[in-house]
């Protein structure tokens, strides 16, 4: 009744304060909430990991061992070390020329693949046209066509164009076979960039091309680095196209050069191992410097959200 009279007079009765209790605490995790790996014995994790590392690292160590130990040595420790095999393959076996040719092919393929994939990916991500789904399906299906199946047609095409024994033929072939997957990847990265960012640039007076260069392109850096790095590594290591289209020794690349070190009756293991180390160094350097961008590009796309 007192509360009713207080409400009638425009006042409110004071409510008793709730008793202060202990601050809320986070419930402790019981045994059932422990992570799955906490219940697994450590040896069940380290043994498979150790086996994997053995099969992965031992071949590289074996190659390095043959490359740096003196000829005729049977030691399993790379000491004393020698550079005679590197000097032999670099100077006597024309590996300096092979390295230069591979670098030209790799860089040109990287640039061509990235630029064309950027244009194709933008078209798929931003424009709607009648054959868009069919074009995307064709790109996916083209990944099931082995490169060896197209060697003879490509050889005839380059022969008619007088591009045999030209590094340009290898660059074109490598770019064509890497474009489908690169376009699909770049298209996915561009779709993660909100179109409203471009529209805001258009309102400010930017053309589509300028808005793309100023707004979208900086956000595509992880994706572009991922696509470009794989284009470079694939062209650097690819053997078939260089073997088929380049017959002159001064135009051959490192994979073909390594094949020339294998004779019909004998193999110079020291020279072959040194050539393998030389071939692996650029790839290791590339991935060492761009691994952060690769992880960002393939895990989260160009932008988050």
C-alpha positions as CSV (number, residue, x, y, z in Angstrom):
1,X,0.0,0.0,0.0
2,X,2.9,2.3,0.7
3,X,4.3,1.7,-2.8
4,X,0.9,2.5,-4.2
5,X,0.7,5.8,-2.3
6,X,4.3,6.7,-3.3
7,X,3.4,6.1,-7.0
8,X,0.3,8.2,-6.7
9,X,2.3,11.1,-5.2
10,X,4.9,10.9,-8.0
11,X,7.6,9.3,-5.9
12,X,9.1,5.9,-5.9
13,X,9.9,3.8,-2.9
14,X,13.5,2.9,-2.6
15,X,14.3,-0.7,-3.4
16,X,16.6,-2.6,-1.1
17,X,20.1,-3.0,-2.6
18,X,20.9,-6.5,-3.8
19,X,23.5,-8.1,-1.6
20,X,27.0,-8.0,-3.1
21,X,28.3,-11.4,-3.8
22,X,31.7,-12.6,-4.9
23,X,32.7,-11.5,-8.4
24,X,31.8,-14.0,-11.2
25,X,34.6,-16.4,-12.0
26,X,35.2,-18.3,-15.1
27,X,34.4,-21.9,-14.6
28,X,37.4,-24.1,-14.5
29,X,37.9,-26.4,-17.4
30,X,37.2,-30.0,-16.6
31,X,39.0,-33.0,-18.0
32,X,36.4,-33.2,-20.8
33,X,37.3,-29.7,-22.0
34,X,41.0,-30.3,-22.4
35,X,42.3,-30.0,-25.9
36,X,42.4,-33.2,-27.9
37,X,46.2,-33.2,-28.1
38,X,46.6,-33.0,-24.3
39,X,45.5,-36.6,-24.0
40,X,47.7,-37.9,-26.8
41,X,51.1,-39.2,-25.8
42,X,53.9,-37.1,-27.0
43,X,55.7,-39.9,-28.8
44,X,52.6,-40.4,-31.0
45,X,53.1,-36.8,-32.3
46,X,56.9,-36.7,-32.5
47,X,57.5,-40.1,-34.1
48,X,55.4,-39.4,-37.3
49,X,56.8,-35.9,-37.4
50,X,60.3,-37.2,-37.2
51,X,59.7,-39.8,-39.9
52,X,58.3,-37.0,-42.1
53,X,61.4,-34.8,-41.5
54,X,63.7,-37.7,-42.3
55,X,62.1,-38.4,-45.7
56,X,62.0,-34.6,-46.3
57,X,65.4,-33.4,-45.2
58,X,67.7,-36.4,-45.8
59,X,67.6,-36.1,-49.6
60,X,68.5,-32.4,-49.3
61,X,71.4,-33.2,-47.0
62,X,72.5,-36.0,-49.3
63,X,72.5,-33.6,-52.3
64,X,74.4,-31.0,-50.3
65,X,76.9,-33.6,-49.1
66,X,77.8,-34.7,-52.6
67,X,78.0,-31.1,-53.7
68,X,80.6,-30.0,-51.1
69,X,82.7,-33.0,-50.4
70,X,85.8,-33.8,-52.5
71,X,85.5,-36.3,-55.4
72,X,86.0,-39.9,-54.2
73,X,85.3,-39.1,-50.6
74,X,83.0,-41.5,-48.7
75,X,82.6,-39.3,-45.6
76,X,79.0,-38.7,-44.3
77,X,80.1,-35.4,-42.8
78,X,80.6,-32.4,-45.2
79,X,84.2,-31.8,-44.0
80,X,86.5,-30.8,-45.5
81,X,84.4,-28.8,-47.9
82,X,85.3,-28.0,-51.5
83,X,83.8,-25.8,-54.2
84,X,85.3,-27.7,-57.1
85,X,81.9,-29.2,-58.2
86,X,80.3,-25.8,-58.2
87,X,83.1,-24.3,-60.2
88,X,82.9,-27.2,-62.7
89,X,79.2,-26.9,-63.4
90,X,79.2,-23.1,-63.4
91,X,82.1,-22.6,-65.7
92,X,82.7,-25.9,-67.7
93,X,79.1,-27.1,-68.0
94,X,77.6,-23.7,-68.9
95,X,75.4,-23.5,-65.8
96,X,75.9,-19.7,-65.8
97,X,74.0,-19.6,-69.2
98,X,71.4,-22.0,-68.0
99,X,70.8,-19.9,-64.8
100,X,70.4,-16.8,-66.8
101,X,68.0,-18.4,-69.2
102,X,65.9,-19.8,-66.4
103,X,65.8,-16.4,-64.7
104,X,64.6,-14.7,-67.9
105,X,61.9,-17.3,-68.4
106,X,60.8,-17.2,-64.7
107,X,60.6,-13.4,-64.4
108,X,58.8,-13.0,-67.8
109,X,56.3,-15.8,-66.9
110,X,55.7,-14.2,-63.5
111,X,55.0,-10.7,-65.1
112,X,52.9,-12.1,-68.0
113,X,50.8,-14.4,-65.8
114,X,50.2,-11.8,-63.1
115,X,49.1,-9.1,-65.5
116,X,46.8,-11.3,-67.6
117,X,45.3,-13.0,-64.6
118,X,44.7,-9.6,-63.0
119,X,42.7,-8.5,-66.0
120,X,40.8,-11.8,-66.3
121,X,40.1,-12.1,-62.6
122,X,38.8,-8.5,-62.4
123,X,36.4,-9.2,-65.3
124,X,35.0,-12.3,-63.6
125,X,34.7,-10.6,-60.2
126,X,33.1,-7.3,-61.3
127,X,31.2,-7.9,-64.5
128,X,28.2,-10.1,-65.3
129,X,28.0,-11.5,-68.8
130,X,26.2,-14.4,-70.5
131,X,28.9,-17.0,-70.7
132,X,30.5,-16.2,-67.3
133,X,29.6,-19.5,-65.7
134,X,30.6,-21.4,-68.8
135,X,33.9,-19.6,-69.0
136,X,34.6,-20.4,-65.3
137,X,33.8,-24.0,-66.0
138,X,36.1,-24.1,-69.0
139,X,38.9,-22.7,-66.8
140,X,38.4,-25.4,-64.2
141,X,38.2,-28.2,-66.8
142,X,41.4,-27.0,-68.5
143,X,43.3,-28.0,-65.3
144,X,42.6,-31.6,-66.1
145,X,44.5,-31.4,-69.4
146,X,48.1,-32.6,-69.0
147,X,50.8,-30.4,-70.5
148,X,52.4,-33.3,-72.3
149,X,49.2,-33.7,-74.3
150,X,49.7,-30.3,-75.9
151,X,53.4,-30.6,-76.7
152,X,53.0,-31.5,-80.4
153,X,50.3,-28.9,-81.2
154,X,52.4,-26.2,-79.4
155,X,55.5,-27.3,-81.3
156,X,53.7,-27.0,-84.6
157,X,52.4,-23.5,-83.7
158,X,55.8,-22.3,-82.6
159,X,57.4,-23.8,-85.6
160,X,55.1,-21.9,-88.0
161,X,55.8,-18.8,-86.0
162,X,59.6,-19.4,-86.2
163,X,59.8,-19.4,-82.4
164,X,61.6,-22.7,-81.9
165,X,64.9,-22.2,-79.9
166,X,63.5,-19.0,-78.5
167,X,62.9,-18.3,-74.8
168,X,59.7,-16.6,-75.8
169,X,58.1,-19.9,-76.8
170,X,58.7,-21.3,-73.3
171,X,57.4,-18.1,-71.7
172,X,54.2,-18.2,-73.8
173,X,53.6,-22.0,-73.1
174,X,54.2,-21.6,-69.3
175,X,52.0,-18.5,-69.1
176,X,49.1,-20.2,-71.0
177,X,49.1,-23.3,-68.8
178,X,49.3,-21.3,-65.5
179,X,46.6,-18.7,-66.4
180,X,43.4,-20.7,-65.7
181,X,44.3,-21.3,-62.0
182,X,45.8,-17.9,-61.6
183,X,42.6,-16.2,-63.0
184,X,40.4,-18.2,-60.6
185,X,42.6,-17.3,-57.6
186,X,42.8,-13.6,-58.5
187,X,39.0,-13.5,-59.1
188,X,38.5,-14.8,-55.6
189,X,40.8,-12.2,-54.1
190,X,39.0,-9.4,-55.9
191,X,35.6,-10.6,-54.8
192,X,36.8,-10.0,-51.2
193,X,37.3,-6.3,-51.9
194,X,34.0,-4.5,-51.3
195,X,32.7,-2.8,-54.5
196,X,31.7,0.2,-52.4
197,X,35.4,1.2,-52.2
198,X,35.6,1.6,-55.9
199,X,32.2,3.3,-56.1
200,X,33.4,5.9,-53.6
201,X,36.5,6.5,-55.8
202,X,34.2,7.0,-58.8
203,X,32.2,9.6,-56.9
204,X,35.4,11.5,-56.3
205,X,36.0,11.6,-60.0
206,X,38.3,8.6,-60.6
207,X,38.0,6.5,-63.7
208,X,37.5,2.7,-63.3
209,X,41.1,2.1,-64.1
210,X,42.4,4.7,-61.7
211,X,40.1,3.5,-58.9
212,X,41.3,0.0,-59.5
213,X,45.0,1.0,-59.3
214,X,44.5,3.3,-56.3
215,X,42.0,1.4,-54.2
216,X,41.8,-2.3,-55.2
217,X,45.3,-3.1,-56.3
218,X,47.0,-2.3,-52.9
219,X,44.6,-4.7,-51.2
220,X,45.5,-7.5,-53.6
221,X,49.2,-7.6,-52.7
222,X,49.1,-10.9,-50.8
223,X,47.1,-12.6,-53.7
224,X,49.4,-11.2,-56.4
225,X,52.5,-12.3,-54.5
226,X,51.1,-15.8,-54.0
227,X,50.1,-16.1,-57.7
228,X,53.3,-14.6,-59.0
229,X,55.6,-16.7,-56.8
230,X,54.0,-20.0,-57.9
231,X,54.2,-18.9,-61.5
232,X,57.9,-18.2,-61.1
233,X,58.6,-21.5,-59.3
234,X,56.7,-23.6,-61.7
235,X,58.4,-22.1,-64.8
236,X,61.8,-22.4,-63.0
237,X,61.4,-26.1,-62.4
238,X,59.5,-27.1,-65.5
239,X,61.3,-29.5,-67.8
240,X,59.0,-30.5,-70.7
241,X,58.6,-27.2,-72.5
242,X,62.2,-26.3,-72.3
243,X,63.3,-29.7,-73.5
244,X,60.8,-29.7,-76.4
245,X,61.2,-26.1,-77.7
246,X,64.9,-25.4,-76.9
247,X,67.5,-27.6,-78.7
248,X,70.5,-25.2,-78.7
249,X,72.6,-25.4,-75.6
250,X,72.9,-21.6,-75.2
251,X,69.1,-21.4,-74.9
252,X,68.5,-24.2,-72.5
253,X,67.3,-23.8,-68.9
254,X,68.5,-25.3,-65.6
255,X,66.2,-28.4,-65.6
256,X,67.5,-29.4,-69.1
257,X,71.0,-28.5,-68.1
258,X,70.8,-30.9,-65.1
259,X,69.6,-33.6,-67.5
260,X,72.8,-33.1,-69.6
261,X,74.9,-34.0,-66.6
262,X,73.5,-37.6,-66.7
263,X,75.6,-39.5,-69.2
264,X,74.8,-42.8,-71.0
265,X,77.3,-44.8,-69.1
266,X,78.2,-42.7,-66.0
267,X,77.0,-39.9,-63.8
268,X,79.1,-37.2,-62.2
269,X,77.3,-37.2,-58.8
270,X,79.3,-34.3,-57.5
271,X,78.5,-32.0,-60.5
272,X,74.9,-33.2,-60.5
273,X,74.4,-32.4,-56.8
274,X,76.1,-29.0,-57.2
275,X,73.7,-28.2,-60.1
276,X,70.8,-29.2,-57.9
277,X,71.9,-26.9,-55.1
278,X,72.3,-24.0,-57.6
279,X,68.8,-24.7,-58.9
280,X,67.3,-24.8,-55.4
281,X,68.8,-21.6,-54.1
282,X,66.5,-19.1,-55.9
283,X,63.4,-21.0,-54.9
284,X,64.5,-21.1,-51.3
285,X,65.2,-17.4,-51.3
286,X,61.9,-16.5,-52.9
287,X,59.9,-18.5,-50.3
288,X,62.0,-17.3,-47.4
289,X,61.2,-13.6,-48.2
290,X,57.5,-14.0,-49.2
291,X,56.3,-16.7,-46.8
292,X,54.3,-14.2,-44.8
293,X,52.5,-12.9,-47.8
294,X,51.8,-16.5,-49.0
295,X,50.2,-17.4,-45.7
296,X,48.1,-14.3,-45.7
297,X,47.1,-14.7,-49.4
298,X,46.0,-18.3,-49.2
299,X,44.4,-18.2,-45.7
300,X,42.5,-15.0,-45.5
301,X,42.4,-13.7,-49.1
302,X,43.0,-10.1,-50.0
303,X,41.0,-8.6,-47.2
304,X,39.2,-10.0,-44.2
305,X,35.4,-10.0,-44.1
